Amino acid sequence: MSAFAPVGNGLVLCYVVARPNERLAYVRGSNVVRVISGESETRVAAIGDEIEVAARGDGWPLEFDPPPLGGATRAAIVERIAELGDRGAIADVYARSVLVIAQHQTRAGGFLAPDGQDVLLAHALDVCGERGAAEAFFEWALTNRRIDGRLMWGLEKHLRLAHGSELRGRFEALSERPASQPLDLPKPPSGAIRAALERRSELDLFVNEEGIDLATHARFLISIHALIPKVRGGEDFFFEHQADVQGIRRARALYGGAFHGGLTARGHDPGREVEVRPDLRPTTIAVEPGGAGRYKIKVTTGSGSLWASDSDPRIGGQEFALALDPDPPDWTRDAVIYQLMVDRFARPDGDLPRPGSSTALYGGTLDGVRAHLNHIASVGCNTIWLTPIHKTPSHHGYDHEDFFQVEERYGGESALKQLIDAAHARGMRVLLDFVPNHTGRGHHLFRDAINHGGDAADFYRFWQWPHYYRCFYDVISLPEMDTGSRRVQDYLVDAARHWVTEYGADGVRCDHAVGVDPSFWVELRRGLREVKPDALVLAEATGQFAWLARYAGRIDAIFDFDFAHVVRDTFARGSMKLADFAAWLDAHDDAFPGLALATLLDNHDMNRFLWMAGGDARRLKLAATLLMTLPGMPVIYYGTEVGLTQRHDGVTENAEARLPMLWGDDQDKDLLSFFQRLGRLRRESAALRRGSRRTLGADGDVLVYERVLGEERMVVTLDVKTLSGTVVDGSGRDRLRQDDVLGVGPD
């Protein structure tokens, strides 16, 4: 076997040739080729722009473990449960997929199951975190006057799990409520469930002569999730309980064909090893500036060729690509971004409701955003990032149902056009959230895929149509698109261009970039720049420095989540020493050449900074000063500037960090005034926006650094002990009158 692999920023053509004693097999649903010789096996996988090679002795390497079943913490715990092991982790996702499909096919909320059994299915999904599916069922049941003892039992359980559910009022208003009738549930760990896992193969799991045994699927879910301890509260869950994203991608690649290729046999030695093959050789292909280079992985056998692909390995294969386009748009060096969720921000004609359920709809609109452009500009922001405004049933929009429609609740197409025009008139830019990795299960493309298969199913990553498909972090209501398909790529690029050409958007913020085929980013950026030369592609990506640096040549900018992590540790939690933070900052400077960085303190997926700081606004002021005086594009999350926090830890429901915006007397006016002063400071200082940075000292509790551009020199001092600091003009011109910009100090 031989193969070529990429080196640095080069491009490769990789091929694998079988020796006479080797057999080749393609793992469907992944970009993996299996090379089998006797009892040994090696797998070659294209992951991102790298070629991964692993040889199985007594097991696969830890980084190739099965994907998480619903969260990194739960997956790690389940992997250590000897009774379930690999089969449990994989079958859990499979079982949930089957149950949701059984519900989806009704097009209503009910299940394709008898009365009573359907309550069991809904409860099982509730237990494993699929609150939306359970909510849809109970809403359907109440609407259809399906009221009996078993339903009452399930609904009572649901309302304990779904805090603030809109069904609570309807439940309490029932005048004739029958007594709860408990269901027959397994007591974990269930010997019957364990035996079923041992006895049945991957393809006929819980299938009998009458078809799929939905009740057994449900009982299995309840059993396995009862074995999983809850995540501890009070921690920075976004960072500490999020598995390495690239490890998850490797796992999905190598276990992509689990239901076709079989699961790991019982009783094997858990020892694992990796073989580094000397015959894996690199080569590069030159790419001219402004052009794009592409490569594929090809396998040659005696009977023909196979190509690494997420779809059909026989007809050309998956393309990987890299482009040497111009640098990120110059305007990003002056940008300060304001992130907001439309539903949670503002109405033009009144206040939003007081906080109730964190997942409810609060009625914010695009006209409400337009009415508050003055507020956004007052804190120094010149760029607005709107989280998804597409057609959606939720408050967040990441389960969107159409790539080309504006959600009518937000005001529709005219409201979006008016907002962008008004922002442009003020010299502001607008970025729209774009989600190419997945859709909601109500998306018309996914409905067609489930109901009709064929060409429609090619838009998604099915491993076993229609029941088993890839989904975003194993949330089965968010099916993943096959972004390696040129047909899908063309469709998505057309959708992104639509928002730029029809509405004047200035670029896109792309969700979950690491889940998307690498070649797509080349197509997207080139497609947007054809219609708007300074359009921005800003991507959400997490991972190690070396991995994130590879996005250069594919996108313009990434979010600096490492920055958010260490700043929260240092200034909110006090768990990182200032000297260690200063050393990290020095090492982090210029870590990502060719990429602009969007720096942040918090966002919609993590606990708010102020909550992490125990409500201490002085800590927030100190961190905000850091944010606004360092290189990068600072991102202010709506409400941070006025003291918006949360009621409890968001580890079980991150929507707690998305409560309605504070207006009027509810705002912390002192904090708002402070953010406004910081905004003016950055706007008036070219050194803070574009200058170089150098640490002058990190002694004990005090950090001092400077920003320099030409003759302008700004000196920043931050004291984590007294929670005070200054930003002064050190260039001798006294342009800032040596004012104490922070105005924060000991009581």
Protein Blocks (a to p, Z undefined) as FASTA:
>chain_A
ZZdddehjbccdddddddfkbccdddehiacdcddehjbccddddehjaccddddfkbcc
fklgccdfkbjklmmmmmmmmklmmmlmmmmmmmmmmmmmmmmmnonopacddehjlmmm
mmmmmmnopamlmmmmmmmmmmnopacfklmmmmmmmmmmmghiaklmmmmmpmbdcddd
dddddddddfklmmmmmmpcfklgoiafkbccfklmmmmmmmmmmmpccddehiafklmm
cccfklmmmmmmmmmmmmmnopadehiafbdcddddfklccddddddehiacdddddddd
fkbccdddfkbfknnpaaddddddddddfklmmgccddddfklmbcckbccdddfdfkbc
ehiafklmmmmmmmmmmnopabdcdddfbdcfbfnopaccbfkbccfknnpjmlmmmmmm
mmmmnopacdddddfkbccfkbmklmmmmmngmmllmmpccfbdckbccdehhiaklccd
dfkbmklmmmmmmmmmmmmmmnopabdcdehkllpcfklmmmmmmmmmmmomkbccdddd
eddfklmmmmgokambdcdfklmmmmmmmmmnopacfklmmmmmmmmgoklghiacdddf
bdfkbccfklmnnopaklmmmmmmmmmmcgcjddddehklnopacfbdcklomklmmccc
dehjlpcfklmmmmmmmmmmmmmmmklmmmccddfbdehjaccddddehjbccdddddfk
lopaddddfeonomnoopafkopacZZ
